Each structure stands twice: as C-alpha cells, then as structure tokens.
Amino acid sequence: MVAEVQKIVEQALKMPARERAEIAQRLLESLDQQMDIDVESAWQSEVDRRISELDSGRVSCIPWEEVRERLMRNSREAG
C-alpha cells in the first residue's frame, strides 16, 4: 500500500464507526459514477426472477438467523 494511502487508512480507522461508514459510503459512491447499463439490466432481470419465484411459491425464504448459523457452522468445519 502506498504510504499516503496507508496514512489515510490509519487515520480513518481511528474515527468513530459512524464517520467511517460515511467515508466508506462516499468512496463507494465515487466508484459507481459510470453505470454499466448491461450490468444494471442483468441485475434487474435477476431481481425480477427471484421475486417471481417467491411469489409463485417455487422457493421460500430462510430466516437470517438460520443462514447465519449455517455459514458459521460451515466456516468452523472448513477451518
């Protein structure tokens, strides 16, 4: 990492979480200045497909707590 970048990161990490979140959000937004129409279209198609699957009953949601537990278990087993 370039020294200047390292210095900025170290300073940012000393800030309260709310301020770090604001910096992160602004940096991410700065990267999204040019929207890729093909990517946006693909994402919209995927969202529409998933909504359709939920509405039709072909798939069902899994509660976050269950998903998190599965991920944690898999992580422990893999580690």
N, C-alpha and C positions, 0 to 999 in steps of 0.2 A: 504494500500500500504506500502510495506517495506520502511523504512526511506531512504535507499540508492537509491532506485528506485525513490522515491518522489523527492529527491535532484536532480537527473539526469533530471527528467522531468521538474522541475522548471528551471533548467539551460537551457535546450533546448528551453523552451517556451520564453526565453529572446532573443533568436537568431533571426536573420532576416528570413523571410519566405523561402528564397532560401536554406538556411542552414538547416532549419527544414525539408524541403522537401527532401533534400539529406539524412538526418538521417532516416526519415521515410522510404524512398525507400530502404536504406541499411538494415534496420531492417526487413522489409517485405521480402526482398530477402533472408535474413538469415533463415526465416521460411519456405521458399519454396525449401529448399535444396533437399528434397526427394520428387520426383514427383510420384504421385499416377497414375499409368497407366490407371486404370479403370476410374478415375475421368477425366483424360485428354481425354480419348476416348469418354466418355459421353458428355463432353463439345464440342468436335469436331463434334459429331453427331448432337447436338443441333444447333451449328452454321450452319452446312450444311442444316439442316431442315429449319431454318429461311431464309437462302439465297434462297433456293428453293421456299419457299412461296413468297418471294419478287419478284423473277424472274418470277414466274408464274402469278403474279397479284392477288393471293388469299388474300394477305394482302398488306397494304400500310404503309408508314412511316408517323409519326406525327411529325411536326416540334418541336424542343426542346422548343421553346417559349410557345407553346400550352401545352405541357406536364408539363412544369414548372408552368404555370398558374393553371392547373387542380390540381396539387399537393398542391400549395399554398391555393387554394380555399378549397380543402378537409381538409387540415390542420386547417384552420380557423374554418371550420364547426365542426370538431371533437373536437377542443379545447374549 
